[in-house]
Amino acid sequence: LTAGSCSMAKYKENAERAVTKFHQHLNAEQYQEIYNESDPLFKQNVTEPDGIALFGAVHAKLGSVKNATAVGWHVNATTSGTFVTVAYNVDFSAGKGTEQFAFKVTANDALLVRYDINSPLLITK
């Protein structure tokens, strides 16, 4: 049980680092890098132009990430790999939003599999 707990904590840390990196890329308008560094599962579901357009729209409407606070996480080990889902409340320069990320994780890395964002500004702005 202890070894499993250590692995889960390591997977969570990897996912949190990946969120920080995602936000750095988003703030720098490096949408191509976000897409390039995502897992093949993400790329199966989101085309490159659509992914770049999504990240660009988030940044255009919400602005830069000023503060992100983790509000939950979950680890799921499957035969396809280990996945960590993390949720954040985010203060953007133009307002607030919530984000949920799913990453495929290993002992050393976390690759984006899914990105969900919710903010009224995405509709009203």
C-alpha positions as a printed NumPy array, in Angstrom:
array([[  0.   ,   0.   ,   0.   ],
       [  2.835,   2.408,   0.77 ],
       [  4.477,   1.896,  -2.626],
       [  1.145,   2.57 ,  -4.327],
       [  0.656,   5.748,  -2.313],
       [  4.109,   6.981,  -3.27 ],
       [  3.38 ,   6.315,  -6.92 ],
       [  0.044,   8.115,  -6.724],
       [  1.684,  11.113,  -5.063],
       [  4.407,  11.145,  -7.732],
       [  1.798,  10.942, -10.504],
       [ -0.112,  13.825,  -8.922],
       [  3.096,  15.906,  -8.712],
       [  3.826,  15.194, -12.38 ],
       [  0.311,  16.308, -13.337],
       [  0.641,  19.501, -11.272],
       [  3.954,  20.313, -12.993],
       [  2.29 ,  19.702, -16.357],
       [ -0.498,  22.169, -15.453],
       [  2.117,  24.791, -14.543],
       [  3.859,  24.204, -17.881],
       [  0.515,  24.368, -19.736],
       [ -0.243,  27.737, -18.099],
       [  3.239,  29.044, -18.964],
       [  2.712,  28.087, -22.608],
       [ -0.801,  29.56 , -22.603],
       [  0.415,  32.855, -21.146],
       [  3.205,  33.009, -23.737],
       [  0.723,  32.192, -26.528],
       [  2.69 ,  29.024, -27.344],
       [ -0.353,  27.033, -28.431],
       [  1.595,  24.86 , -30.868],
       [  3.841,  23.702, -28.009],
       [  0.812,  22.72 , -25.917],
       [ -0.488,  20.635, -28.803],
       [  2.914,  19.138, -29.66 ],
       [  3.51 ,  18.099, -26.035],
       [  0.102,  16.426, -25.647],
       [ -0.494,  12.684, -25.624],
       [ -1.465,  10.871, -28.849],
       [ -4.899,  10.275, -27.263],
       [ -5.459,  14.049, -27.216],
       [ -4.354,  14.298, -30.835],
       [ -6.779,  11.519, -31.821],
       [ -9.68 ,  13.586, -30.498],
       [ -8.547,  17.125, -31.34 ],
       [ -7.021,  18.148, -34.654],
       [ -3.989,  20.409, -34.564],
       [ -5.858,  23.451, -36.004],
       [ -8.749,  22.939, -33.567],
       [ -6.419,  22.565, -30.588],
       [ -4.475,  25.687, -31.468],
       [ -7.737,  27.584, -32.041],
       [ -9.101,  26.405, -28.674],
       [ -6.045,  27.518, -26.719],
       [ -5.955,  30.819, -28.623],
       [ -9.641,  31.473, -27.872],
       [ -9.154,  30.751, -24.172],
       [ -6.266,  33.206, -24.013],
       [ -8.027,  35.837, -26.142],
       [-11.174,  35.779, -24.012],
       [ -9.768,  35.138, -20.534],
       [ -6.258,  36.533, -20.773],
       [ -3.24 ,  35.267, -18.87 ],
       [ -3.36 ,  32.947, -15.89 ],
       [ -2.652,  34.976, -12.763],
       [ -3.334,  32.314, -10.138],
       [ -4.409,  28.688, -10.251],
       [ -5.568,  26.767,  -7.187],
       [ -5.929,  23.   ,  -7.247],
       [ -9.35 ,  21.922,  -5.982],
       [ -9.29 ,  18.183,  -6.633],
       [ -7.487,  15.257,  -8.183],
       [ -8.032,  11.599,  -9.019],
       [ -5.732,   8.785, -10.154],
       [ -7.059,   5.967, -12.327],
       [ -4.834,   3.016, -13.263],
       [ -6.07 ,   1.107, -16.31 ],
       [ -4.682,  -1.4  , -18.782],
       [ -4.15 ,   1.585, -21.13 ],
       [ -1.983,   3.403, -18.584],
       [ -2.306,   5.569, -15.504],
       [ -4.361,   8.742, -15.768],
       [ -4.542,  11.677, -13.382],
       [ -7.4  ,  14.154, -13.483],
       [ -6.826,  17.488, -11.744],
       [ -9.236,  20.395, -11.31 ],
       [ -8.302,  24.047, -10.777],
       [-10.   ,  27.314,  -9.958],
       [ -8.2  ,  29.892, -12.074],
       [ -7.907,  33.659, -11.879],
       [ -7.253,  34.938, -15.385],
       [ -6.437,  38.57 , -16.151],
       [ -9.984,  39.032, -17.538],
       [-11.934,  36.981, -14.987],
       [-12.365,  33.599, -13.346],
       [-12.752,  30.09 , -14.662],
       [-12.447,  26.439, -13.782],
       [-10.214,  23.99 , -15.591],
       [-10.046,  20.241, -15.596],
       [ -7.083,  18.402, -17.052],
       [ -6.573,  14.694, -17.674],
       [ -3.017,  13.484, -18.103],
       [ -1.533,  10.128, -18.975],
       [  1.265,   9.83 , -16.437],
       [  4.435,   7.869, -15.949],
       [  7.009,   8.036, -13.197],
       [  8.699,  10.94 , -15.024],
       [  6.115,  12.663, -17.195],
       [  2.501,  13.72 , -17.686],
       [  1.006,  14.225, -21.152],
       [ -2.256,  16.035, -21.775],
       [ -5.145,  13.764, -22.759],
       [ -8.114,  16.103, -22.145],
       [ -8.631,  19.787, -21.351],
       [-11.947,  21.249, -20.215],
       [-12.569,  24.87 , -19.256],
       [-15.634,  26.634, -17.956],
       [-16.107,  30.368, -17.671],
       [-19.038,  32.633, -18.472],
       [-16.583,  34.901, -20.296],
       [-16.112,  32.252, -22.97 ],
       [-19.719,  32.892, -23.986],
       [-20.256,  36.555, -23.138],
       [-16.969,  38.064, -24.254]])
